[in-house]
Structures are given as structure tokens and as C-alpha cells.
Amino acid sequence: MVAGIPDEIDLRLKQAGEYQPDLGDPAGQLTDRQKEILRAAIAAGYYDIPRRATQRDLAAELGLSPGTIGDHLRRIEAKIMQSLIV
């Protein structure tokens, strides 16, 4: 790929390897879909105390099953917690 870049462009490869998202930003660990679901959960009051929305409510809003919402939320929460603690 580098061989096809014109000589007029100054290109320096700083690092090669597997992509690592910004570890300092917990949201950087999430996929676009996970961010969408998390935003919907926050807006609906899923994380409020007392909780104003259930996984069933979120599932109906997003057109997914409650089990799928639960799976997404657990994965989101795991990624965020790991990025904060590790």
C-alpha cells in the first residue's frame, strides 16, 4: 500500500499492529450500535434510581428482544467497567 503513495506526500509509518481503540476513553471501547443502545437506555431512564425503564421497554423502543437488549447492556457495562478498572 505504501508503494502506491506519491513521492510528494510525506509519509512516515509510526506503528504497525492490531488496532487498539483509545483506552483512556470508555466510550471508545464501544461499537456504534452499543453507543446507540446505551444512549437509548440513558434517555429512557434505565440507569436512573429508581429505574424508569426496563429492558423490555428498551427492547420495544429499539425493535429488539429483551434478551438481546440484556446481552448488549451486559457487554457494554463489561467494556466500560474493564476500561475504568484495568
Secondary structure, 3 states (H helix, E strand, C coil): CHHHCCCCCCCCCCCCCCCCCCCCCHHHHCCHHHHHHHHHHHHHCCCCCCCCCCHHHHHHHHCCCHHHHHHHHHHHHHHHHHHHHC
